């Protein structure tokens, strides 16, 4: 079978297309024919050895996928050949078939397409975990989403709206903000042209926002923290800007606010029941038409390098899908 392979750590241009042996599932494992895989920003880091997961080459990028069960190992009870599934495997999905454990997979309803499902697990799973399990977001609260036009930012806009919140989308251009508006954002802040703290305070009549969703880090983190209200919650999602900010803790004290880490990859291991509940909710919302991943582009295996380069260069709005 064909696979995109990282043979040596480095930029996307180092990747190769290789013919590899199709694996056979061991006990408890499932072989899935990949219909669609999704790339995320962290894939640009994994292939350079700069992410918290550091597989040894050779390996394939791609953590999330959707497809059809091709074979099952001994002891697998939940799935059988022919079942439609979606899943998450940290890395290794950008290939024609991938091995996953039974716990890595979720049954895929007929009404949800493979492209949508492949782009759902990481960004939407992270976001619902952040809002539901960490911030305890309530209907009527106000959420500020930084980096609102990226894959995880658009997911945050959609999910916050599905949960009944008011959403303030924050991004660096009018074009990006209009994309967020199209996914349901109530208000827009261009932090390349406006002072983020001042504008968020103005939009909340000086009270500050209830929840900040920050997948960006860098220069805007402190300004957004200063714009939180009393007992606000600041969700630390990631650091797409490249810089890990240092926060003045006196602000946390004076606001009585919480700074909450969101490590979804560990949460799904430690809290599998909550993860299954969240995925069931996301699939239900897709079925109801309340959310749907915005697909930036669909690429073939041969175009994976180009897709990862666009991610690395911050040219992606929404999800990148690879169709083997």
VEXRO-32111 format. One record per residue (C-alpha): residue number from 1; x, z, y. Coordinates in pm, 1 decimal, always signed. Example, Ala and Ser with C-alpha at 12.3 -4.5 7.8 and 13.67 -1.06 7.14 Angstrom:
2
+-------+----------+----------+----------+
! marlo !        X !        Z !        Y !
+-------+----------+----------+----------+
!     1 !  +1230.0 !   +780.0 !   -450.0 !
!     2 !  +1367.0 !   +714.0 !   -106.0 !
+-------+----------+----------+----------+
This chain:
324
+-------+----------+----------+----------+
! marlo !        X !        Z !        Y !
+-------+----------+----------+----------+
!     1 !     +0.0 !     +0.0 !     +0.0 !
!     2 !   +105.3 !    -44.3 !   +362.3 !
!     3 !   +195.3 !   +247.8 !   +586.6 !
!     4 !   +339.7 !   +310.1 !   +930.4 !
!     5 !   +654.0 !   +511.9 !   +864.7 !
!     6 !   +881.1 !   +722.4 !  +1083.3 !
!     7 !  +1213.8 !   +679.8 !   +903.3 !
!     8 !  +1417.2 !   +846.0 !  +1179.4 !
!     9 !  +1303.1 !  +1063.2 !  +1467.8 !
!    10 !  +1270.5 !   +888.7 !  +1800.0 !
!    11 !  +1034.4 !   +684.8 !  +2020.3 !
!    12 !   +743.7 !   +473.5 !  +1891.4 !
!    13 !   +967.6 !   +167.4 !  +1879.4 !
!    14 !  +1154.0 !   +325.6 !  +1584.1 !
!    15 !   +848.1 !   +306.9 !  +1357.7 !
!    16 !   +833.1 !    +51.0 !  +1077.2 !
!    17 !   +562.4 !    -97.0 !   +858.0 !
!    18 !   +654.4 !    -33.2 !   +494.9 !
!    19 !   +515.0 !    -94.8 !   +147.9 !
!    20 !   +489.5 !   +244.6 !    -21.9 !
!    21 !   +356.2 !   +355.7 !   -355.8 !
!    22 !     -4.1 !   +470.7 !   -351.6 !
!    23 !     -9.3 !   +839.5 !   -447.0 !
!    24 !   -222.0 !   +988.0 !   -723.0 !
!    25 !   -418.2 !  +1302.9 !   -639.1 !
!    26 !   -291.5 !  +1624.8 !   -796.4 !
!    27 !   -529.4 !  +1907.6 !   -894.3 !
!    28 !   -742.5 !  +2002.2 !   -592.8 !
!    29 !   -648.1 !  +1685.4 !   -404.7 !
!    30 !   -846.2 !  +1381.1 !   -294.7 !
!    31 !   -720.9 !  +1025.7 !   -235.1 !
!    32 !   -903.4 !   +867.8 !    +58.9 !
!    33 !   -906.8 !   +497.6 !   +143.1 !
!    34 !   -855.9 !   +511.1 !   +520.6 !
!    35 !  -1111.3 !   +310.6 !   +716.1 !
!    36 !   -998.4 !   +442.3 !  +1055.3 !
!    37 !   -730.7 !   +682.4 !  +1172.6 !
!    38 !   -695.3 !   +827.5 !  +1521.6 !
!    39 !   -383.3 !   +891.0 !  +1724.7 !
!    40 !   -338.0 !  +1179.1 !  +1967.5 !
!    41 !    -78.8 !  +1259.9 !  +2231.4 !
!    42 !    +90.9 !  +1503.6 !  +1994.0 !
!    43 !   +172.3 !  +1211.1 !  +1762.7 !
!    44 !   +417.6 !  +1090.1 !  +2028.6 !
!    45 !   +589.2 !  +1430.0 !  +2000.1 !
!    46 !   +586.3 !  +1458.4 !  +1619.1 !
!    47 !   +777.6 !  +1133.6 !  +1574.5 !
!    48 !  +1048.5 !  +1268.5 !  +1807.8 !
!    49 !  +1066.6 !  +1611.6 !  +1641.6 !
!    50 !   +931.0 !  +1784.0 !  +1953.3 !
!    51 !   +604.0 !  +1928.8 !  +1821.7 !
!    52 !   +526.8 !  +2260.9 !  +1652.1 !
!    53 !   +484.4 !  +2073.6 !  +1321.7 !
!    54 !   +816.3 !  +1909.9 !  +1230.2 !
!    55 !   +795.6 !  +1706.3 !   +910.0 !
!    56 !  +1115.8 !  +1560.6 !   +771.1 !
!    57 !  +1133.0 !  +1179.0 !   +771.9 !
!    58 !  +1007.2 !   +962.5 !   +620.7 !
!    59 !   +646.9 !  +1035.4 !   +717.0 !
!    60 !   +350.3 !   +862.7 !   +881.1 !
!    61 !   +194.2 !   +976.9 !  +1209.1 !
!    62 !   -179.2 !  +1033.9 !  +1245.3 !
!    63 !   -362.4 !  +1360.1 !  +1183.5 !
!    64 !   -727.3 !  +1258.5 !  +1167.9 !
!    65 !   -906.5 !   +988.8 !   +973.7 !
!    66 !  -1229.8 !   +872.3 !   +816.4 !
!    67 !  -1284.8 !   +667.7 !   +504.4 !
!    68 !  -1406.3 !   +661.2 !   +145.5 !
!    69 !  -1297.2 !   +875.4 !   -147.2 !
!    70 !  -1097.9 !   +660.2 !   -388.2 !
!    71 !   -999.3 !   +918.1 !   -652.0 !
!    72 !  -1010.8 !  +1294.6 !   -704.0 !
!    73 !   -778.5 !  +1534.2 !   -881.9 !
!    74 !   -869.5 !  +1791.0 !  -1141.8 !
!    75 !  -1083.9 !  +2076.1 !  -1011.0 !
!    76 !  -1228.5 !  +1895.1 !   -708.8 !
!    77 !  -1596.2 !  +1988.2 !   -687.1 !
!    78 !  -1720.4 !  +1882.6 !   -344.6 !
!    79 !  -1635.0 !  +1510.7 !   -348.4 !
!    80 !  -1632.9 !  +1216.2 !   -586.2 !
!    81 !  -1525.8 !   +850.7 !   -561.1 !
!    82 !  -1742.3 !   +655.1 !   -318.4 !
!    83 !  -1819.9 !   +949.1 !    -87.3 !
!    84 !  -1775.5 !   +892.2 !   +286.0 !
!    85 !  -1553.7 !  +1159.6 !   +441.5 !
!    86 !  -1359.8 !  +1253.6 !   +753.8 !
!    87 !  -1055.4 !  +1475.5 !   +758.7 !
!    88 !   -748.9 !  +1631.8 !   +919.8 !
!    89 !   -399.9 !  +1646.6 !   +764.5 !
!    90 !   -154.2 !  +1731.0 !  +1051.8 !
!    91 !    +30.4 !  +1399.1 !   +994.5 !
!    92 !    +32.9 !  +1110.0 !   +748.6 !
!    93 !   -297.7 !   +927.7 !   +806.4 !
!    94 !   -176.9 !   +597.9 !   +953.1 !
!    95 !   -163.8 !   +419.2 !   +619.4 !
!    96 !   -405.7 !   +247.2 !   +387.5 !
!    97 !   -472.1 !   +558.6 !   +176.5 !
!    98 !   -396.1 !   +925.9 !   +231.1 !
!    99 !   -391.3 !  +1239.4 !    +16.6 !
!   100 !   -590.2 !  +1538.8 !   +140.4 !
!   101 !   -702.8 !  +1866.8 !     -9.1 !
!   102 !  -1068.7 !  +1936.0 !    -65.8 !
!   103 !  -1063.6 !  +2181.1 !   +225.9 !
!   104 !   -921.7 !  +1915.5 !   +461.1 !
!   105 !  -1235.0 !  +1701.6 !   +430.9 !
!   106 !  -1589.6 !  +1704.3 !   +563.1 !
!   107 !  -1872.6 !  +1489.1 !   +427.1 !
!   108 !  -1958.6 !  +1206.7 !   +665.5 !
!   109 !  -2328.5 !  +1128.3 !   +724.2 !
!   110 !  -2433.9 !   +765.5 !   +693.2 !
!   111 !  -2539.1 !   +747.2 !  +1058.8 !
!   112 !  -2186.9 !   +825.6 !  +1188.6 !
!   113 !  -1939.5 !   +536.0 !  +1194.2 !
!   114 !  -1577.9 !   +564.0 !  +1083.6 !
!   115 !  -1430.2 !   +498.3 !  +1429.0 !
!   116 !  -1637.3 !   +777.3 !  +1583.9 !
!   117 !  -1563.3 !  +1014.1 !  +1296.1 !
!   118 !  -1188.8 !   +947.5 !  +1303.7 !
!   119 !  -1182.0 !  +1035.2 !  +1673.6 !
!   120 !  -1387.3 !  +1351.5 !  +1635.9 !
!   121 !  -1192.3 !  +1611.1 !  +1439.2 !
!   122 !   -899.2 !  +1706.5 !  +1662.6 !
!   123 !  -1021.5 !  +1662.5 !  +2019.8 !
!   124 !  -1383.9 !  +1760.7 !  +1969.5 !
!   125 !  -1297.1 !  +2023.5 !  +1708.3 !
!   126 !  -1043.2 !  +2179.5 !  +1943.7 !
!   127 !  -1289.3 !  +2175.3 !  +2230.5 !
!   128 !  -1585.2 !  +2326.8 !  +2050.6 !
!   129 !  -1356.8 !  +2597.0 !  +1908.5 !
!   130 !  -1232.7 !  +2663.8 !  +2262.7 !
!   131 !  -1576.5 !  +2687.1 !  +2422.5 !
!   132 !  -1768.9 !  +2852.0 !  +2139.1 !
!   133 !  -1516.0 !  +3071.2 !  +1957.5 !
!   134 !  -1275.5 !  +3161.6 !  +2238.6 !
!   135 !  -1458.7 !  +3144.7 !  +2573.6 !
!   136 !  -1811.9 !  +3220.5 !  +2448.6 !
!   137 !  -1940.4 !  +2962.1 !  +2696.0 !
!   138 !  -2300.5 !  +3017.5 !  +2801.8 !
!   139 !  -2561.2 !  +2776.9 !  +2934.4 !
!   140 !  -2563.1 !  +2775.7 !  +3313.1 !
!   141 !  -2194.6 !  +2860.1 !  +3353.3 !
!   142 !  -1952.8 !  +2632.4 !  +3541.2 !
!   143 !  -1657.4 !  +2469.5 !  +3365.7 !
!   144 !  -1362.0 !  +2296.2 !  +3532.5 !
!   145 !  -1194.6 !  +2040.5 !  +3304.9 !
!   146 !   -840.2 !  +1936.2 !  +3394.3 !
!   147 !   -718.4 !  +1598.4 !  +3271.9 !
!   148 !  -1080.9 !  +1501.6 !  +3233.3 !
!   149 !  -1024.6 !  +1135.5 !  +3142.6 !
!   150 !   -802.3 !  +1188.9 !  +2837.8 !
!   151 !   -935.9 !  +1214.3 !  +2485.4 !
!   152 !   -956.6 !  +1592.7 !  +2484.7 !
!   153 !  -1073.3 !  +1604.4 !  +2847.8 !
!   154 !  -1365.6 !  +1369.3 !  +2784.7 !
!   155 !  -1456.1 !  +1574.4 !  +2477.9 !
!   156 !  -1461.0 !  +1884.3 !  +2697.9 !
!   157 !  -1692.4 !  +1717.0 !  +2949.2 !
!   158 !  -1935.5 !  +1610.4 !  +2676.6 !
!   159 !  -1936.0 !  +1935.8 !  +2481.2 !
!   160 !  -1970.9 !  +2156.8 !  +2788.2 !
!   161 !  -2273.6 !  +1950.5 !  +2890.0 !
!   162 !  -2416.4 !  +1972.0 !  +2537.6 !
!   163 !  -2383.8 !  +2350.7 !  +2563.5 !
!   164 !  -2574.5 !  +2356.1 !  +2893.1 !
!   165 !  -2287.5 !  +2410.5 !  +3136.3 !
!   166 !  -2223.1 !  +2258.2 !  +3477.2 !
!   167 !  -1906.7 !  +2047.7 !  +3453.9 !
!   168 !  -1650.7 !  +1980.6 !  +3727.1 !
!   169 !  -1419.4 !  +1702.2 !  +3610.2 !
!   170 !  -1068.1 !  +1708.6 !  +3755.9 !
!   171 !   -829.2 !  +1412.6 !  +3729.9 !
!   172 !   -570.6 !  +1216.9 !  +3926.2 !
!   173 !   -757.5 !   +898.3 !  +4022.9 !
!   174 !  -1102.0 !   +770.3 !  +4115.7 !
!   175 !  -1106.6 !   +544.7 !  +3810.4 !
!   176 !  -1043.0 !   +836.6 !  +3574.6 !
!   177 !  -1307.2 !  +1046.6 !  +3745.6 !
!   178 !  -1569.1 !   +774.2 !  +3716.2 !
!   179 !  -1505.2 !   +766.2 !  +3341.1 !
!   180 !  -1570.0 !  +1141.0 !  +3328.7 !
!   181 !  -1884.5 !  +1097.6 !  +3539.0 !
!   182 !  -2007.0 !   +845.8 !  +3284.3 !
!   183 !  -1975.5 !  +1111.3 !  +3013.1 !
!   184 !  -2187.0 !  +1359.7 !  +3209.2 !
!   185 !  -1965.6 !  +1535.5 !  +3466.6 !
!   186 !  -2168.1 !  +1687.3 !  +3749.8 !
!   187 !  -1892.1 !  +1703.5 !  +4013.1 !
!   188 !  -1551.5 !  +1539.1 !  +4054.6 !
!   189 !  -1218.4 !  +1659.3 !  +4195.1 !
!   190 !   -927.0 !  +1421.3 !  +4253.8 !
!   191 !   -635.3 !  +1663.1 !  +4243.8 !
!   192 !   -392.9 !  +1391.0 !  +4352.9 !
!   193 !   -571.9 !  +1381.7 !  +4689.3 !
!   194 !   -748.4 !  +1719.2 !  +4722.4 !
!   195 !   -629.7 !  +2076.6 !  +4695.9 !
!   196 !   -756.5 !  +2182.9 !  +4354.0 !
!   197 !   -811.6 !  +2551.0 !  +4427.8 !
!   198 !   -987.9 !  +2488.1 !  +4758.2 !
!   199 !  -1214.7 !  +2218.7 !  +4620.3 !
!   200 !  -1316.5 !  +2422.0 !  +4313.3 !
!   201 !  -1394.5 !  +2718.7 !  +4536.3 !
!   202 !  -1600.5 !  +2496.9 !  +4769.8 !
!   203 !  -1799.3 !  +2354.3 !  +4478.8 !
!   204 !  -1887.2 !  +2706.7 !  +4359.4 !
!   205 !  -1975.6 !  +2851.4 !  +4701.6 !
!   206 !  -1656.9 !  +3056.2 !  +4698.2 !
!   207 !  -1735.6 !  +3228.8 !  +4369.3 !
!   208 !  -1493.5 !  +3037.1 !  +4150.0 !
!   209 !  -1549.8 !  +2871.2 !  +3813.0 !
!   210 !  -1644.5 !  +3058.9 !  +3498.1 !
!   211 !  -1420.5 !  +2863.5 !  +3260.0 !
!   212 !  -1112.2 !  +2644.9 !  +3309.1 !
!   213 !  -1023.1 !  +2401.1 !  +3030.1 !
!   214 !   -656.6 !  +2304.8 !  +3067.4 !
!   215 !   -489.0 !  +2054.6 !  +2832.8 !
!   216 !   -242.2 !  +1953.5 !  +3105.0 !
!   217 !    -31.9 !  +2250.4 !  +3218.1 !
!   218 !   +228.4 !  +2179.7 !  +3482.5 !
!   219 !   +167.9 !  +2199.2 !  +3855.3 !
!   220 !   -210.7 !  +2246.3 !  +3854.5 !
!   221 !   -232.8 !  +2547.0 !  +3625.9 !
!   222 !   -179.9 !  +2819.5 !  +3884.2 !
!   223 !   -413.6 !  +2652.3 !  +4132.8 !
!   224 !   -688.1 !  +2634.5 !  +3870.7 !
!   225 !   -630.8 !  +2997.5 !  +3771.4 !
!   226 !   -665.7 !  +3097.4 !  +4136.6 !
!   227 !  -1001.0 !  +2913.7 !  +4140.4 !
!   228 !  -1151.8 !  +3117.1 !  +3855.3 !
!   229 !  -1421.3 !  +3368.3 !  +3934.0 !
!   230 !  -1458.9 !  +3732.8 !  +3838.5 !
!   231 !  -1423.2 !  +3768.5 !  +3461.0 !
!   232 !  -1346.5 !  +3399.4 !  +3430.7 !
!   233 !  -1182.0 !  +3254.9 !  +3120.6 !
!   234 !   -879.8 !  +3027.3 !  +3130.7 !
!   235 !   -839.7 !  +2815.9 !  +2816.7 !
!   236 !   -482.9 !  +2711.1 !  +2737.7 !
!   237 !   -522.1 !  +2389.7 !  +2536.4 !
!   238 !   -185.9 !  +2215.9 !  +2576.5 !
!   239 !    +83.1 !  +2084.9 !  +2807.6 !
!   240 !    +42.5 !  +1708.8 !  +2844.1 !
!   241 !   +225.2 !  +1723.5 !  +3178.7 !
!   242 !   +537.4 !  +1828.8 !  +2990.1 !
!   243 !   +596.5 !  +2153.5 !  +3179.7 !
!   244 !   +488.3 !  +2492.2 !  +3043.3 !
!   245 !   +378.8 !  +2692.1 !  +3349.1 !
!   246 !   +449.2 !  +3058.6 !  +3418.4 !
!   247 !   +149.3 !  +3249.0 !  +3552.2 !
!   248 !   +156.6 !  +3536.1 !  +3803.4 !
!   249 !    -17.2 !  +3806.7 !  +3601.5 !
!   250 !   -137.7 !  +3987.9 !  +3914.1 !
!   251 !   -401.7 !  +3712.7 !  +3940.2 !
!   252 !   -528.7 !  +3797.6 !  +3592.7 !
!   253 !   -551.1 !  +4164.1 !  +3691.3 !
!   254 !   -723.8 !  +4106.9 !  +4025.8 !
!   255 !   -983.0 !  +3866.9 !  +3883.7 !
!   256 !  -1047.2 !  +4063.2 !  +3565.8 !
!   257 !  -1012.4 !  +3726.3 !  +3393.9 !
!   258 !   -891.6 !  +3629.0 !  +3048.0 !
!   259 !   -620.8 !  +3376.9 !  +2961.4 !
!   260 !   -710.2 !  +3251.5 !  +2613.0 !
!   261 !   -484.1 !  +3057.1 !  +2380.9 !
!   262 !   -652.3 !  +2780.8 !  +2180.9 !
!   263 !   -454.3 !  +2696.8 !  +1866.4 !
!   264 !   -713.1 !  +2500.3 !  +1672.1 !
!   265 !   -468.4 !  +2391.4 !  +1401.4 !
!   266 !   -411.4 !  +2752.4 !  +1299.5 !
!   267 !   -772.4 !  +2857.3 !  +1352.1 !
!   268 !   -903.8 !  +2611.2 !  +1093.1 !
!   269 !   -668.5 !  +2767.6 !   +836.1 !
!   270 !   -753.7 !  +3127.6 !   +922.6 !
!   271 !  -1124.4 !  +3069.1 !   +996.8 !
!   272 !  -1240.4 !  +2784.9 !   +768.4 !
!   273 !  -1607.7 !  +2883.5 !   +775.0 !
!   274 !  -1618.1 !  +2869.1 !  +1154.8 !
!   275 !  -1445.6 !  +2528.9 !  +1141.2 !
!   276 !  -1707.8 !  +2390.5 !   +900.8 !
!   277 !  -1986.4 !  +2523.1 !  +1124.0 !
!   278 !  -1828.6 !  +2358.6 !  +1427.3 !
!   279 !  -1789.2 !  +2023.8 !  +1250.3 !
!   280 !  -2151.2 !  +2038.0 !  +1135.6 !
!   281 !  -2256.8 !  +2098.3 !  +1497.2 !
!   282 !  -2047.4 !  +1806.8 !  +1623.3 !
!   283 !  -2188.4 !  +1567.4 !  +1363.7 !
!   284 !  -2539.8 !  +1682.4 !  +1450.9 !
!   285 !  -2475.7 !  +1615.6 !  +1821.0 !
!   286 !  -2347.6 !  +1266.7 !  +1740.3 !
!   287 !  -2660.8 !  +1202.9 !  +1534.7 !
!   288 !  -2871.1 !  +1314.5 !  +1832.5 !
!   289 !  -2674.5 !  +1092.1 !  +2072.4 !
!   290 !  -2551.1 !  +1388.6 !  +2277.3 !
!   291 !  -2180.8 !  +1317.9 !  +2225.1 !
!   292 !  -1977.2 !  +1016.7 !  +2121.8 !
!   293 !  -1599.4 !   +969.7 !  +2136.3 !
!   294 !  -1491.6 !   +720.9 !  +2401.3 !
!   295 !  -1275.8 !   +463.2 !  +2223.5 !
!   296 !   -988.5 !   +345.4 !  +2444.5 !
!   297 !   -884.5 !    +79.9 !  +2196.5 !
!   298 !   -879.4 !    -22.4 !  +1831.4 !
!   299 !   -546.3 !   -135.3 !  +1684.3 !
!   300 !   -416.2 !   -265.7 !  +1351.7 !
!   301 !   -133.8 !    -99.3 !  +1158.1 !
!   302 !   +105.1 !   -355.6 !  +1305.5 !
!   303 !     +2.3 !   -249.2 !  +1656.5 !
!   304 !    +64.3 !   +123.9 !  +1606.0 !
!   305 !   +387.3 !   +119.4 !  +1808.0 !
!   306 !   +203.2 !    -31.5 !  +2105.4 !
!   307 !    -76.9 !   +225.1 !  +2072.9 !
!   308 !   +167.5 !   +517.9 !  +2065.6 !
!   309 !   +359.3 !   +374.8 !  +2360.8 !
!   310 !    +36.7 !   +366.9 !  +2563.8 !
!   311 !    -24.9 !   +731.8 !  +2471.6 !
!   312 !   +330.2 !   +830.9 !  +2564.0 !
!   313 !   +301.3 !   +649.6 !  +2898.5 !
!   314 !    -29.7 !   +826.3 !  +2982.3 !
!   315 !   -220.8 !   +497.2 !  +2987.7 !
!   316 !   -493.4 !   +604.2 !  +2745.3 !
!   317 !   -842.8 !   +710.9 !  +2842.3 !
!   318 !  -1027.9 !   +844.3 !  +2540.2 !
!   319 !   -933.7 !   +788.2 !  +2175.0 !
!   320 !   -692.7 !   +545.8 !  +2010.9 !
!   321 !   -808.7 !   +418.4 !  +1672.0 !
!   322 !   -597.1 !   +251.3 !  +1403.0 !
!   323 !   -781.1 !    +45.6 !  +1140.9 !
!   324 !   -564.3 !    -11.3 !   +833.2 !
+-------+----------+----------+----------+
